[in-house]
Amino acid sequence: MTGINDDSAQYLISTVSKRSGVKSDLVRAWERRYQAVTPSRTSGGHRVYTDQDIARLKLLNEATSNGHSISQIAQFSLDDLKKLIKNEPNAITKTFSRDQPLAADRIYLTEDYIEKCYAAVLAFDAKALESHFENAIVELGTEVFIEHLLTPLLSKIGERWKLGELRPVHEHMTSSVIRSLTYILRNNNPCAANAPRMIVSTPIGQLHELGALLAAIMAELSGWQVTYLGANLPAEEIAAGVKYINACALTLSLSFATDDHVVAKELRRLKKLVGSNVAIIVGGRAAGHFQAVLNEVGVLNIEGYAHFRQILDQLALENLDQEVDTV
């Protein structure tokens, strides 16, 4: 559309969002909080943006996807943004490292998003929740989104469900929205030819798969070739998957604490079937309930996402050393 200024094309925010790849809500947030762009307004009060605004938003989107903090780069010139991206085209940059504490602005953003997302859950508004999630993934990056927004949000939902503020249907709706965003969260970059291989699943009787799905995504982001099998599989089927892809690791999520001895039996069976050369990694909110059998089987317990990444890095090095020894 032709706009207010004769020498510059003007676009409504819907067009800007499509062309820049930045969701409309996020464009407004960047404008309000950081003055990343300064649109004009029509006589009717609608925001209108220029081609230069769209170019800025494209570059800011790419830079934040690479790990830069929007608060630190929002005022960069177009040339500076281009140089920033040119110098670091594919890497998570020094602005944010996965092993460093979150910067203050990212802590603020995650807390802000948690409140907005919880409000959407409480209102049972799946569309609003999906929109908040999509914006957060773009602004925070996948790892920060999972570790510092999604995990605390799910814990909060669990706590409020126990207090009676939420119903099980709220948790199911949230899980459904998260699963629908898997295509955004998963690492679509091709794995290295010699990437270590992993199976991710949950044992029979463990019906919730969200923890396993998030573990699979985090492993992919760490450079692993992951085959995700879903939930509630018997030991024989999980072990078959391990053998089919020649996996060197198996990650399991335990979400329910039960006393029917099925999980213990399945873990012992799995260890026997996959052998000692396959590392078994176990996490999930109910893992502590099965600590005795986990110790007996000799699994690697996940104490958090940072610890999970450390385990993956160590196993990847050991797998590489074994490949070198066999050459």
Buried (B, 14 or more C-beta within 10 A) or exposed (E): EEBEEEEBBBBBBEBBBEBBBBBBBBBBBBBEBBEBBEBBEBEEEEBBBBEEBBBBBBBBBBBBBBBBBBBBBBEBEEEEBBEBBEEBEEEBBEBBEBEEEBBEBBEEBBEBBBEBBBEBBEEBBBEBBBBBBBBBBBBBBBBBBBBBBBBBBBEBBEEBBEEEEBEEEBBEBBBEBBEEBEEEBBBEEEBEEEBBBBBBBBBBBBEBBBBBBBBBBBBBBBBBBBBBBEBBBBBEEBBBBBEEEEBBBBBBBBBBEBEEEBBBBBBBBBBEBBEEEBBBBBBBBBBEBBEEBBEEBEBBBBEEBEEBBBBBEEBBEBBEEEEEEEE
